[in-house]
């Protein structure tokens, strides 16, 4: 289910559209899952898949890109998995979105806009302003903010459950 902020004008390219694709949602959910459910052991991708229902084929690609971008750290070995590379308050949703956007972007991007004067001088600049505002908004939301929202919403946390049963 792809969610778009607005219908795309004919003159805008895919790069100009503020959008939230399935892969983007999966990436945000994966990082949030690691932050919210993570404990002393790294989160394994199969655990994330089970908890969030993210298809394994998407998850591994996204996790590797997030490691490459410095958002996550990969831990090798039989008890390996993924951890946040930084404190969750220092990772913005905007960073995660940009990683996925780069994965989905075509090899060569063009900013050439063809069309009428109204399109090139009014609609396209409006669309670029909306994209910048969308990105600013996402940059202002940290993974910590999402963890707090999840806690307030009463979302169960594996980490909290583990801590409650440990003596």
N, C-alpha and C positions, 0 to 999 in steps of 0.2 A: 504494500500500500504506500505509494509515494504521495507525499503531501507537499503541495506548492503554496507559496505565500500568496501569489496572485497569478492570474493567467498571463502567460508570456506574450509580450507584443511581438509582432512578426519581425521587427528589426533587431530584437535582442538575440544574442547567441546563448548557448547553454551555460557558458561561463558566467553570464550576467544575472542568472536567475537565482534569487534566494530560494533554496529548496531543502527539503528534508527527505532524503531517499531512504529506502529500507536499509541499505548498507550504512548510511549515516546513523540511523537509529540504532542499528546493531552495535556500531562502534561506541556510541555514547552509553548504551546499556552495558557493554562489556567493561568499559572503564569504570562505570558506576558500580557494577557488580563487584569488581576487584576491590574498589575502595570501601564499599558498604559491607561486603561479606568477608573481606580479607582478614586473615588472622596472622599468626606467626608463620604459617606455611604458605608458600605461593599458591595462588589459585590456578587450578588446572583447567584447561580449555573444556574438557568434558563436563566438569562441574558447572562451568558458566553456561554451557549448552543446555544442561539439564535444568538449571534454575531459570534461565531466561528464554529457552526455546529458540535460541539462535542456531540456524543451520551450521553444522561444523564446517562446511566448505567455505562459507563466508567468514566465519569466526577466525580461522587460522590465518587467512590472508590479512584480515584487519589487524589482528594481534601483532603479526610480524611488522606491518607498517607502523603501528603505534610504538613498537620497540625501536624501529629504525628512526622514528621522529623524536625519541627521547621522552615519550610520555609513559611508557612501560619499560620494565626490565624483564628479560627472559632469564629464568633459572633452569639450568640443565640438570638432568639426572632423573632417577626414578621418582623422586618426590618433587620434581621440578614443576614449573608453571610460570605464572606471571605476577609481578608486583608493580605498584606504581613507582615510577622513577623519581618522583618528587612528592612532596606533601600534597595532599588532595586539595588544599586551599590554593596551591600554586599551579594547578592545571585548570585551564579554562575550557569550557565546552567549545568555544570557537577554535581552539587548537585542534581538538579532536575532529571537528567538522572539516577543517582545512586539510587534514591528513587524508580523509576519505575523498574529499573533492579532488585532490591531486591524483588519487588512485583511479577515479572515474573520468578524469579529464582526458580529452584526446591528446595525442602526442604533440601535435602542433596546434596551438591556439591562435585564433585570429581575432583581432579587435576591430576589424573593418566592419563598418555598419553601412549598409546600403539602404536606400529608401528615400522617402520624401523629406522635405525640410522639417515638417512637423515631427517625423519619426527621429531624424538624426539630431535635431536641435532641442526637442522637447521631451519626447517619450523615452529615448535611450538615456539621456542624462538623468531623468527621473528614476529610471530603473537602476542606474549605477548608484544614485543616492540611496535608494532603498536597500540595495545590496550592502553598501557600506554601513548603513544604520543597523541592518540585520547582523552583520559581523561584529559591530561594536557591542550590540546587546549580548550576543553569545560570548564575547570576550569578557564581559562583565559578570558572567555566571561561572562560578567555580564548581568543581566536582564536590567540594565540601558543601556548597549551597545545595546541590542535589541530594547529598547524603542527609542533610538536615531536613529537607522536604520529605524524603522517604521516611525518616524517623517520625516526623510529625504526622505523616499519613498512616503510621502504624504498620509500615512494611516490615516484615520479619527479616532479621539479619542472622545469617549463619554464625558470624563472629560473636554476636551477643549470646546466641544459644550455646555456643561452645564455652564461653566464659561463665555462663550460669551453671554449667554442669561440671566444671573443673573445681577441684578442691585444693 
